[in-house]
């Protein structure tokens, strides 16, 4: 079975690298032609710059992935996990404390190994293409903040989960699922007010006249959003974006300040209408229900497999490894089993994005404004406009930009604001 799992892991990994390869080859073949409708925002020189950015970013991601996979092979298939597990258990701490140490140390080592790639990506690649505005001081501050927050949250989660397992050994899967579901909802409520402001400054939109345009659009949509805020994204990067965060009364729409500088008011309103479309179409709740349904099924299956004596032997490990080590083995096996679901999840997300685009077009009556905004965003962010269809099918949560723009421009009322 160990050989079979290794073969499956190798095949899946090779397939993902092949997808990366054909995506870049597709870009080489088609990346010199400016798509129709993009002429005012992108020229051949910018296309070449976009291709170079995609190649550099992909190359860095490839080296990062190769290192991760080599270490994973040695750790799981080479038996290092058993050695690591024995050392943690030998400390003689309680089950919960041992579990905390087991997962925290793995997390910290993984983070440390990723630092060189993050630094190179930020201060070499992002800087080379004019995106990076992060200073070493900001990077270090963000790093330590995220590590402290992550450590606190992970410690809390592990403590509660292992206490629940000890308290209700026969039904812990249900209690753990319920706790994680409530914790996820709690984080959606608290994150916009407690965690996100630790990294960025949020304030009401300051662009003159934009707030009135947004208010009119909100009233037309019949939706009350807690706040529409702008974020000081330019403090770290020149990339632009917008996103929906929070849930219930604390839901809010956040615009990067870089986006506000790049877009006209009509284009910003169109982007906001798209974000509102996600809420009006119930995408937030649909995603939550789907995720929690999968989590419930996963909790029950995990309960059964973790109690199965043969689980460690799948990787040729001793039967007496600790529960945290079994969880790692189960997580690895689950990642292989769930790999085919990746394209389905991406497809569902793309369907939601299309629905949100259609909603925004109907709400504003000007689908051309959203199309123009997408063209500008792709140009400013040096996005890859020529992804291979198979690569996009596996990984893209949004429809490819060119197809998305063409669809919007085919809708009735296709005009753009002056």
C-alpha positions in Angstrom: 0.0 0.0 0.0 2.9 2.3 0.7 4.2 1.9 -2.8 0.7 2.4 -4.2 0.3 5.7 -2.3 3.7 6.9 -3.3 2.9 6.1 -6.9 -0.4 8.0 -6.6 1.3 10.9 -5.0 4.0 11.0 -7.7 1.4 10.8 -10.5 -0.7 13.6 -9.0 2.3 15.8 -8.5 3.6 15.1 -12.0 0.2 16.0 -13.4 0.1 19.3 -11.6 3.6 20.1 -12.9 2.5 19.2 -16.4 -0.5 21.5 -16.0 1.9 24.3 -15.0 4.1 23.5 -18.1 1.3 23.5 -20.6 0.0 26.8 -19.1 3.3 28.5 -19.7 3.7 27.0 -23.2 0.2 28.3 -24.0 1.3 31.7 -22.9 4.4 31.5 -25.0 2.3 30.7 -28.1 -0.5 33.3 -27.6 1.0 35.9 -25.3 2.1 38.4 -28.1 -1.4 39.2 -29.3 -3.4 42.0 -27.6 -7.0 40.6 -27.1 -9.8 42.5 -28.8 -11.1 45.2 -26.5 -7.9 45.5 -24.5 -6.1 47.8 -26.9 -6.6 51.0 -24.9 -5.1 49.4 -21.7 -2.5 47.0 -22.9 0.1 47.1 -25.7 2.6 44.5 -26.9 5.3 45.8 -24.5 3.0 45.4 -21.5 1.9 42.0 -22.7 5.6 41.0 -22.8 6.0 42.4 -19.3 2.9 40.5 -18.1 4.3 37.2 -19.6 7.7 37.7 -17.9 6.0 38.4 -14.6 3.9 35.2 -15.0 7.0 33.1 -15.8 9.0 34.5 -12.9 6.2 34.0 -10.4 5.5 30.5 -11.7 9.2 29.6 -11.6 9.4 30.7 -7.9 6.3 28.7 -7.1 7.8 25.6 -8.8 10.9 25.7 -6.7 8.8 26.2 -3.5 6.6 23.3 -4.5 9.6 21.0 -5.3 11.1 21.7 -1.9 7.8 21.0 -0.1 7.3 17.8 -2.0 10.9 16.5 -1.4 10.5 17.2 2.4 7.1 15.6 2.4 8.5 12.4 0.8 11.3 12.2 3.4 9.0 13.0 6.3 6.1 10.6 5.4 7.6 7.9 3.2 11.0 8.0 4.7 9.7 7.4 8.2 10.9 10.7 9.7 7.4 11.3 11.1 7.8 8.3 13.3 11.1 9.6 14.7 9.7 13.1 15.2 6.6 11.6 16.9 8.7 9.6 19.3 10.7 12.7 20.3 7.6 14.7 21.0 6.0 11.9 23.0 9.2 11.3 24.9 8.9 14.7 26.6 6.2 13.2 28.8 3.6 15.9 28.5 -0.1 15.4 28.5 -1.9 14.3 25.4 -3.1 17.8 24.6 0.2 19.5 25.3 2.0 16.9 23.2 -0.5 17.5 20.3 0.1 21.3 20.6 3.9 20.8 20.4 3.6 18.3 17.6 1.6 20.7 15.3 3.2 24.0 16.4 6.7 22.8 15.7 5.7 21.5 12.3 4.0 24.8 11.5 7.0 26.8 12.6 9.5 24.7 10.6 7.2 25.0 7.5 7.0 28.7 7.9 10.8 29.1 8.4 11.4 27.1 5.2 9.1 29.3 3.3 10.7 32.6 4.3 13.4 32.7 1.5 10.7 32.2 -1.1 8.5 34.9 0.4 11.4 37.3 0.6 12.5 36.6 -2.9 9.0 37.0 -4.2 8.4 40.2 -2.4 11.7 42.0 -2.7 12.9 40.7 -6.0 10.1 39.6 -8.3 7.4 42.0 -7.0 9.9 44.8 -6.9 11.3 44.0 -10.4 7.8 44.6 -11.8 7.0 47.7 -9.8 4.5 46.2 -7.4 6.4 46.0 -4.1 6.1 48.9 -1.7 6.7 46.8 1.4 9.7 47.8 3.5 11.8 45.3 5.5 10.3 46.7 8.7 6.8 46.2 7.5 7.6 42.7 6.3 9.0 41.8 9.7 6.2 43.4 11.6 3.6 41.5 9.5 5.5 38.3 9.8 5.7 38.4 13.6 2.1 39.6 14.0 0.8 36.7 11.8 3.0 34.2 13.6 1.7 35.3 17.0 -1.9 35.3 15.9 -1.5 32.0 14.1 0.2 30.4 17.1 -2.6 31.6 19.5 -5.4 30.4 17.3 -3.8 27.0 16.5 -3.0 26.4 20.2 -6.6 27.2 21.1 -8.0 25.0 18.3 -5.8 22.0 19.2 -6.6 22.4 22.9 -10.3 22.3 22.4 -10.3 19.5 19.8 -8.2 17.2 21.9 -10.2 18.0 25.0 -13.4 17.1 23.1 -11.8 13.8 21.9 -10.9 12.8 25.5 -14.3 14.0 26.8 -16.5 12.1 24.2 -14.3 9.4 22.7 -17.2 7.8 20.8 -18.9 11.0 19.5 -16.0 13.5 19.3 -16.4 13.8 15.5 -19.8 15.5 15.9 -18.6 17.7 18.7 -15.4 18.7 16.8 -17.4 19.5 13.7 -19.9 21.6 15.7 -17.1 23.5 17.4 -15.2 24.2 14.2 -18.4 25.4 12.5 -19.1 27.8 15.3 -15.5 28.9 15.4 -15.5 29.7 11.6 -18.6 31.8 12.0 -17.1 33.6 15.0 -14.0 34.4 13.0 -16.1 35.8 10.2 -17.7 38.1 12.7 -14.6 39.1 14.6 -11.9 39.2 11.9 -13.0 42.5 10.3 -12.9 44.3 13.6 -10.0 42.6 15.5 -7.6 40.9 13.1 -7.7 42.7 9.8 -7.0 46.2 11.4 -3.8 44.8 12.9 -2.3 44.8 9.4 -4.1 47.5 7.5 -5.8 50.8 8.0 -9.5 50.9 7.1 -11.5 54.1 6.7 -14.6 55.4 4.9 -14.2 56.0 1.2 -12.7 59.5 0.8 -13.0 60.0 -3.0 -15.2 63.0 -3.5 -18.6 62.0 -4.9 -17.9 58.2 -4.8 -19.8 57.7 -1.6 -23.0 59.1 -3.0 -22.7 56.9 -6.1 -22.2 53.9 -3.9 -25.1 54.8 -1.7 -27.4 55.2 -4.7 -26.4 51.8 -6.0 -26.8 50.2 -2.6 -30.4 51.5 -2.3 -31.2 50.2 -5.8 -29.9 46.8 -4.8 -32.0 46.9 -1.6 -29.0 45.9 0.5 -27.6 47.4 3.6 -23.9 46.7 4.0 -22.3 47.6 7.3 -19.6 49.7 5.6 -17.8 50.4 2.4 -14.2 51.0 3.3 -11.0 51.7 1.6 -7.8 49.9 2.7 -4.3 51.3 2.6 -3.1 48.4 0.3 -0.5 50.8 -1.3 1.5 50.5 1.9 2.6 47.1 0.8 1.8 46.6 -2.9 0.6 48.4 -6.0 -1.7 45.5 -6.8 -5.4 46.4 -6.9 -8.5 44.5 -5.7 -11.8 44.6 -3.8 -13.4 42.0 -1.6 -16.4 41.2 0.6 -15.8 40.3 4.2 -17.8 39.6 7.3 -21.3 38.2 7.7 -24.6 39.4 9.0 -24.6 42.9 10.4 -20.8 43.2 10.2 -20.5 42.5 6.5 -18.5 45.1 4.6 -17.0 45.7 1.2 -13.4 46.7 1.1 -11.7 48.6 -1.8 -7.9 48.8 -2.1 -6.8 52.4 -2.3 -4.8 51.5 -5.4 -8.1 50.4 -7.0 -9.8 53.7 -6.3 -6.9 55.6 -7.9 -7.0 53.4 -11.1 -10.8 53.3 -11.7 -13.5 55.7 -12.6 -16.5 56.1 -10.3 -18.7 54.1 -12.6 -16.1 51.3 -12.8 -15.8 51.2 -9.0 -19.6 51.1 -8.6 -19.7 48.2 -11.1 -17.1 46.3 -9.0 -19.1 46.9 -5.9 -22.2 45.7 -7.7 -20.4 42.5 -8.5 -19.4 42.0 -4.8 -23.0 42.7 -3.7 -24.1 40.1 -6.3 -22.4 37.4 -4.3 -24.5 38.3 -1.3 -27.8 38.8 -3.1 -27.4 35.5 -4.9 -26.7 33.7 -1.6 -23.2 32.6 -2.6 -21.8 33.3 0.9 -24.3 31.0 2.5 -24.1 28.4 -0.2 -20.4 28.1 0.2 -20.8 27.9 4.0 -23.4 25.1 3.7 -21.3 23.2 1.2 -18.1 23.6 3.3 -19.9 22.5 6.5 -21.6 19.6 4.8 -18.2 18.4 3.5 -16.7 19.0 6.9 -19.4 17.0 8.7 -18.8 14.0 6.3 -15.1 14.4 6.7 -15.3 14.5 10.5 -17.2 11.2 10.5 -14.8 9.5 8.1 -11.9 10.8 10.1 -13.4 9.3 13.2 -13.6 5.9 11.6 -10.2 6.0 10.0 -8.3 7.3 13.0 -9.8 4.4 15.0 -8.7 1.9 12.3 -5.4 0.1 13.3 -4.3 -0.2 9.7 -4.1 3.5 9.1 -0.3 3.9 10.0 0.6 0.8 7.9 -0.6 2.7 4.8 2.7 4.5 4.9 4.7 1.6 6.6 4.6 3.3 10.0 4.4 1.7 13.4 0.9 1.0 14.7 1.6 2.8 18.0 2.2 6.3 16.6 0.4 9.1 18.4 -3.0 10.5 17.4 -1.5 13.7 16.0 0.8 11.6 13.8 -2.2 9.6 12.6 -4.0 12.8 11.8 -1.1 13.9 9.6 -1.2 10.5 7.8 -4.9 10.9 7.3 -4.6 14.4 6.0 -2.1 13.3 3.4 -4.3 10.4 2.3 -7.3 12.7 2.2 -5.5 15.2 0.0 -4.9 12.4 -2.6 -8.5 11.2 -2.4 -9.9 14.7 -2.7 -7.7 15.9 -5.6 -10.4 15.1 -8.2 -12.8 17.5 -6.4 -10.5 20.5 -7.0 -11.8 21.2 -10.6 -15.4 20.8 -9.3 -14.8 23.4 -6.6 -13.2 25.7 -9.1 -16.1 25.3 -11.5 -18.7 26.1 -8.8 -16.7 29.2 -7.9 -16.6 30.3 -11.6 -20.4 29.8 -11.8 -20.8 32.1 -8.8 -18.6 34.7 -10.4 -20.6 34.6 -13.6 -23.8 35.0 -11.6 -22.3 38.0 -9.8 -21.2 39.5 -13.1 -24.7 39.1 -14.5 -26.3 40.6 -11.3 -23.9 43.6 -11.5 -24.8 44.2 -15.2 -28.5 44.1 -14.4 -28.2 46.3 -11.4 -26.1 49.1 -13.1 -27.5 48.6 -16.6 -24.0 49.1 -17.8 -22.1 45.8 -18.2 -19.4 47.7 -20.1 -18.3 49.5 -16.9 -17.5 46.2 -15.2 -15.8 45.0 -18.4 -13.7 48.1 -18.5 -12.8 47.7 -14.8 -11.6 44.1 -15.4 -9.5 45.2 -18.4 -7.8 47.9 -16.2 -7.3 45.5 -13.3 -5.7 42.8 -15.5 -3.4 45.5 -17.1 -2.4 47.0 -13.8 -1.8 43.6 -12.1 0.0 42.1 -15.2 -2.4 39.2 -15.2 -2.0 36.3 -17.5 -4.6 36.8 -20.2 -3.8 33.5 -22.0 -4.2 30.7 -19.5 -4.4 27.2 -20.9 -8.1 26.1 -20.7 -7.2 22.9 -18.8 -5.1 24.8 -16.3 -7.9 27.3 -15.8 -10.4 24.5 -15.4 -8.4 23.0 -12.6 -7.4 26.1 -10.7 -9.2 29.3 -11.7 -11.9 30.4 -9.2 -12.9 33.2 -11.7 -13.5 32.8 -15.4 -10.4 33.8 -17.5 -10.4 37.6 -17.9 -10.7 37.7 -21.7 -13.7 35.3 -21.7 -15.3 37.2 -18.8 -14.9 40.6 -20.6 -16.2 39.2 -23.9 -19.3 37.9 -22.0 -20.0 41.2 -20.4 -19.6 43.1 -23.7 -22.1 40.7 -25.3 -24.8 41.7 -22.8 -27.5 44.3 -23.5 -26.7 47.9 -22.5 -23.0 47.4 -23.2 -21.7 51.0 -22.7 -19.0 52.5 -20.6 -18.9 55.7 -18.7 -16.9 58.6 -20.1 
